[in-house]
Amino acid sequence: MSMLTQVDPYKPLALGTNQRVKFNTDAPFTPTYVQASLTRSGDPQGIYTNRVKNRHIVLENPPRASNVQKEHNAKKARRELEKKKRKSVALGRRHTDAKGLWKLENGAEKFDLFLPLHQLWMGYMSELLGLSPPSSVPVAEAMPNASSMHPKLVKADFHGSLLTVRQSKNPCLVGLSGIVIHETENAFKVITRKDQLKLIPKKNSIFTLAVPLYSTLLQTQFEPAEAVSSALSGQHSGTVLDAPHIAFDLYGNQFCFRSADRAGRKFKAKETIEL
């Protein structure tokens, strides 16, 4: 019966300084294992010497993806990218209603609160239509060319404008006026001077749109940030109706488009019979 000798694995090696540990054996593991695995060969030692010894061998050999698999992965990546792009597009009506993005807080339905927005819109119209500064030219010469104004107005943004219902099949809407805070495909949402939020349908209604006759921007050129700060500080009080202005009739039945859709739409001049 043989006695097992106990070896302390944590015992320090009896080595001198700057010496390496060398393992010597008569049967190294790698040659022995490879030659033992080549059972069908007549000369396993020769195969090991010619093909394995002193060579870098990849132990894993993963299967290469076929062209069909690569095309499938590329299509899948494109579909995922298109989904991400669709998610980044403007939210639809259901999502905005669910998140309450267009709902005003309690106490925010104030006409004076949206006057700075109206002042910014007047500056936007002054720059879009190229209006001349006040007291520089007489009123007869300050009137812009109507043929050049119409294509710009039909594509302009009306958020912040002052609209008045001039005629409608619903008599309760006639005379209603306010600042537009939200425009949808079929309606305008306005804040009236009585601090009331009204939803006015576009169909079967004719609106009056007032545009300033003279530019409301300062004669000195400044950055957009300064324009916003000047409007918010209330340097130019009042609405577009308190100064010389130009009135346009807006037919709601021919204007049932979203603001973003109107910007890229091509309108054609044609006579219509309304109401």
MARLO-392671 format. One record per residue: residue in one letter; x, y, z of N, C-alpha, C in turn. Coordinates in steps of 0.1 Angstrom, whole numbers, plus 2048, in hexadecimal, padded with zeros to 3 digits. Layout:
<rs>
aXYZXYZXYZ ...
</rs>
This chain:
<rs>
m8097F480080080080080980C800 s8078147F68108207F480B82B7FD m81583380281283E80A81184B802 l8078538038068607FC80E86B803 t8168727FC81E87C80181688A800 q81589180A80E89E80A8188A9805 v8138B17FB81B8BC7F68158C97F9 d81C8D27FE8178DF8028178E87F5 p80C8EB7EF80C8F37E38109027E5 y80F9067F28139147F58219167F9 k82990B7F883790C7FD83F9147F2 p84691E7F684E9267EC85891D7E5 l85A9207D88649197D087291D7D4 a87B9137D48899157D789091A7CB l88E9277C889492D7BC89D9397C0 g8A793B7B88AF9477BA8A89537B3 t8AF95E7B48AA96A7AE8AC96979F n8A296F7978A39707898A4963782 q89D95978789D94C78188E94877D r88D94177288093D76D87D92E771 v87192B77286D91D77586C916768 k87390B76787390275B86D8F575F f8638F175685D8E47588628DA74D n8688D075286E8C67498668B974A t8638B373F85C8A674086089E733 d85F89173586288872985788771F a84B88A72483F88971B83789671D p83A8A17158328AD7168248AB712 f81B8B371880C8B17168088B3707 t80D8BE7018088C26F480C8B76E9 p8198B46E881C8A96DE81589C6E1 t8158986ED80F88C6F180088B6ED y7F98966F17EB8966EE7E88966DF v7EF89E6D77ED89F6C97F08926C2 q7FB88C6C67FF87F6C07F58746C4 a7F08746D07E786A6D47D986C6CD s7D68786C97C987A6C37C98766B4 l7D58766AE7D68726A07D786369F t7CC85C6A17CC84E6A17CC848693 r7C685068A7C584A67C7D184D674 s7DA8556797E68586717F184E674 g7F984B66980584266B811848672 d81285567081E85D67681986967E p81386768A80E87269281A87B696 q82687669883187F69C835888691 g83588368583888C67982E897677 i82189367981789D6778188A8681 y81B8A468E81D8AE6988298B7695 t8338B169083F8B968E83D8C3682 n8368BF6788348C766C8298D166D r81E8CE6748128D667480F8DD682 v8158D868D8118DE69A81D8E46A1 k8288DF6A08338E36A88388F16A3 n83A8FA6AD83E9086AB8359106A2 r82890D6A281E91469A81391A6A3 h80D92569E80292B6A57F59256A0 i7EE91E6A87E29176A47D691D6AB v7CB9206A37BF9256A97B79196AE l7B59196BB7AE90E6C179F90E6BE e79991A6BB78B91B6B878A91E6A9 n7819186A277E91A69477091D692 p76B92A69575D92D69475992C685 p74C92868374792867574593666F r74993766274894465C739946657 a735953659727956655726956646 s71C95064171A95063271595E62D n71595F62071096C61A70196E61D v6FA96361D6EB9646206E996962F q6F19646386F09696466F4977647 k6FE97B6407039896406F899263B e6F198F6306E799762B6DB998634 h6D898D63B6CD98C6446D0996650 n6DC9956556E099E6606E09AD65C a6E49B06506E49BD64B6D69C364A k6CC9BA6456BE9BF6446B99C1652 k6BC9B865B6B79BA6696BC9C766F a6C99CA66C6CE9D76726C89E366B r6C49E265E6BD9ED6586AF9EF65D r6A89E466069B9E566669B9EB674 e6A59E767C6A69ED6896A99FC688 l6B2A0067E6B5A0E67D6A8A16678 e6A0A10670694A1766B68AA18677 k689A0E680681A0F68B685A1A694 k692A1C696697A2769F694A34699 k695A3568B692A42685683A45686 r67BA3B68566CA3D686669A42694 k670A3C69E66DA406AC672A4F6AE s67CA536A7681A616A9679A6B6A2 v66FA6769A666A7169365DA7769D a657A8269964EA896A2642A806A7 l63FA826B3635A796B9627A7B6B3 g61FA716B2612A726AC608A776B7 r5FBA786B25F1A7E6BB5EFA766C7 r5EEA686C65ECA606D15F6A616DC h603A626D760EA626E160EA706E8 t60BA7B6E060BA886E6600A896F0 d5F4A846ED5E8A856F65EBA7C702 a5F2A717015F4A6870C5FEA6F716 k608A76710612A7C71860EA8A71D g604A907175FFA9D71B609AA8717 l60FAA770B619AB1707612ABE703 w606ABE6FF5FFACA6FA5F5ACF704 k5F5ACA7115ECACE71B5F2AD9723 l5EBAE47255F0AEF72D5EEAEC73C e5F7AF27445F6AF07525EBAFA757 n5E6AF77635DCAFF7695E1B0D76C g5DAB177675DFB257685E7B2A75D a5EBB227535F3B267485EBB2B73C e5DEB2B73D5D5B307325D4B3F734 k5DFB467325DFB557335E3B5B725 f5DCB657215DFB6B7145ECB73715 d5EFB7A7205FBB81722607B78723 l605B6B727610B62728615B5E71A f60DB5F710611B5B702614B676F9 l613B736FF617B7F6F7626B7E6F2 p62FB7A6FA63DB786F563EB6F6E9 l636B646E9636B5B6DD630B636D1 h626B6B6D3621B736C862BB7D6C3 q633B836CC63DB8D6C8648B866BF l64BB796C3655B726BC650B6E6AE w643B6B6AD63DB686A063DB75697 m63AB8169D63BB8D695649B8F68F g653B8D697661B8E692664B83687 y65EB77689660B6D67F659B71672 m64DB77672647B7C66664FB87660 s654B9066865CB9B663668B9665B e66EB8C66067AB86659676B7E64D l66BB7764E667B6E643662B76637 l65AB8163A655B8962F65EB9462B g669B96632672BA162F66CBAF630 l665BB163B65EBBE63D668BC9640 s664BD563C66DBE163E66BBE664C p675BED651674BF365F66ABFE65F p664C0166A65AC0C66B660C1A668 s658C2366465BC31661666C33657 s669C28650674C2964566DC2C637 v662C2663565BC2862864CC2B62B p645C32623637C3462562FC27624 v622C2862961AC1C62A617C1661C a616C1E612613C1960461FC115FF e62BC16602636C0E5FD63BC03606 a636C0361363ABF961C632BEC619 m627BEC61261FBE0610627BD7607 p62ABCB60C631BC1604629BBC5F8 n62FBB55EF628BB05E3620BA35E7 a613BA35E460BB985E960FB8B5E2 s613B8B5D6617B7F5CF623B785D5 s62BB805DC637B7A5E2634B765F1 m629B7C5F7626B7960461EB6C606 h615B695FC60CB5E5FD613B505FE p61DB4E5F5624B415F662BB3F604 k630B4A60A637B4961762DB47622 l621B4D621618B4C62C611B3F62D v60FB38622608B2B623612B21628 k61FB23628628B1A62E62EB1E63B a629B2A64062FB2F64D629B28659 d630B2A66462CB24671623B2E678 f617B2A67C60DB3268260DB32691 h616B2A697616B2A6A661BB386AB g612B3E6B2615B4C6B760DB576AF s607B536A45FFB5D69C5F2B606A3 l5ECB6B69F5DFB706A45D5B6E699 l5CCB6469B5C1B616925B4B65697 t5ABB6A68E59DB6E691594B66687 v589B6168D57FB5A685576B6567F r577B6667256FB7166B562B6B667 q561B5F663555B5965E555B4A660 s54AB44664549B3666753BB31667 k539B2466452CB1E664527B1D672 n530B1D67C52CB1D68A52CB2B68F p521B32691520B40695527B436A2 c529B396AA52FB3B6B753EB3E6B6 l544B3B6AB552B3D6A9555B4A6A2 v54CB5169C54EB5D696553B686A0 g55EB6E69C563B796A556DB736AF l56FB666B0578B616BA587B636B5 s58FB696BE59DB6C6BB5A6B686C6 g5B2B656C25BCB616CC5C9B5D6C6 i5D3B5A6CE5E1B576CA5E1B476C8 v5E6B436BD5E7B356BA5F3B2F6C2 i5EFB256CA5FAB1E6D25FCB106CD h5F3B0B6C55F5AFD6BF5ECAFC6B3 e5F2AF76A85EBAF569B5EBAE6698 t5E0AE06955DFAD36915DAAD2683 e5D7AC667E5D3AC56705C5ACC66E n5BCACB6775AFACF6765AAADA67F a5B3AE06875AFAEA6915BAAF3695 f5B6AFF69B5BFB086A15BCB086B0 k5C6B086B95C4B096C75C9B176CB v5C0B206D05C4B2E6D25C1B316E1 i5C8B3C6E55C5B426F25BFB506EF t5B3B526F45ACB5F6F25B0B696FC r5ACB766FA5AFB817035A8B7F710 k59EB77711597B7471E59DB68725 d5AAB647215B1B597275A9B4C727 q5A4B4A71B59DB3D7185A4B3570D l5A4B2870F5AAB1F70559FB1A6FC k5A0B1D6EF596B196E559CB116DA l594B076D6598AFE6CB58FB016BF i594B076B558CB0C6A958FB0369E p585AFC698587AF468C58AAFC680 k591AF7677595AFE66B58AAFD660 k583AF1660579AEF65656DAF9658 n568AFE64D55CB0764C55EB14654 s56BB1865456EB2565B578B2D652 i577B3A653580B4364C586B4C657 f593B4C65759BB536625A1B6065C t5A4B696645ABB756615B9B75667 l5C3B7565F5D1B756645D7B82662 a5DCB8866D5E2B9566D5F1B9466D v5F7B9B664606B9B66360BBA9664 p615BAC66C61ABBA66D61EBC0660 l61BBCD65E61FBD465262EBD8652 y633BDB65E641BDF65F648BD4667 s655BD466665DBCA66E65DBCE67C t65BBC468565CBC569366ABC3699 l673BBF690681BBC695688BC9696 l692BC969F69BBD56A16A3BD7694 q6A6BE36916AEBE66856BCBE1686 t6C2BE06926CFBDA6936CEBCB693 q6D7BC468D6D7BB668C6DCBB0699 f6D5BA669E6D9B9F6AB6D6B916A9 e6DBB896B36DAB7B6B36CCB776B6 p6C8B6A6B26BBB656B56B8B656C4 a6C3B626CC6C1B616DB6BDB6F6E0 e6C3B7A6DA6BFB876DF6B1B8B6DB a6ADB866CF69FB886CB695B816D4 v698B756D868FB6E6E268FB756EF s69AB7A6F469AB81701693B8E700 s694B956F568DBA26F467EBA06F3 a67AB956ED66BB926EC666B8E6FA l66EB8670166AB8170E669B8C718 s672B96716673BA2720667BAB71D g660BAA712654BB2710658BC070B q662BC2703666BCF6FE65CBD46F4 h655BCB6EC64BBCF6E363EBC96E8 s636BD16EF629BCC6F461FBCD6EA g613BC66EC608BC76E3609BBC6D8 t5FEBBC6D05FDBB16C65FEBB86B8 v5FDBB06AE5FFBB46A15F3BBE69D l5E8BBD6A45DCBC56A15DEBD36A6 d5E7BD56AF5EABE36B55F3BEB6AC a5F8BE66A1601BEE6985FCBEC68A p601BF46805FDBF1672600BE366E h5F6BDD6685F7BCF6645EFBCC657 i5F2BC06525EBBBB6465E2BAF64A a5D6BAF6455CDBA56485CBB9B63C f5CBB8E63F5C9B846345BEB7B639 d5B7B7662F5ACB6D6315B2B5F630 l5AFB5663A5B4B4963A5A8B3F639 y5A7B3862E59CB2E62D5A0B21633 g598B1E63E59CB1264559AB0563E n590B0463458EAF862D59AAF4624 q5A1AFF61F5ADAFD6175BAAFC61F f5B9AFC62C5C4AFD6355C5AF263F c5BFAE663B5BFADB6455CBAD3643 f5D6AD86475E3AD26475EBAD5654 r5F3ACC6585FCACF663606AD965F s60CAE0669616AEA667622AE4660 a627AD9664632AD265D62FACE64F d623ACA64C61FAC563F61EAD1635 r619ADD63B618AE9632626AEE62D a630AEC63663DAF1632643AEA626 g63FADD623644AD661863AAD460D r62EADA60E624AD8604624AE35FA k620ADF5EE61FAE95E3611AED5E0 f60EAFA5E3600AFF5E25FFB055D4 k5F3B035CE5F0B095C15E4B145C3 a5E6B1F5BC5DCB2A5BD5CFB255B5 k5C4B255BC5B8B225B55ACB295BD e5A2B2C5B5596B325BB58DB285C2 t588B2C5CD57FB235D5573B2A5D9 i568B235DB55CB295E055AB235EF e55AB2C5F9559B2860654CB2C60C l547B2461553AB2661C52FB2A613 
</rs>
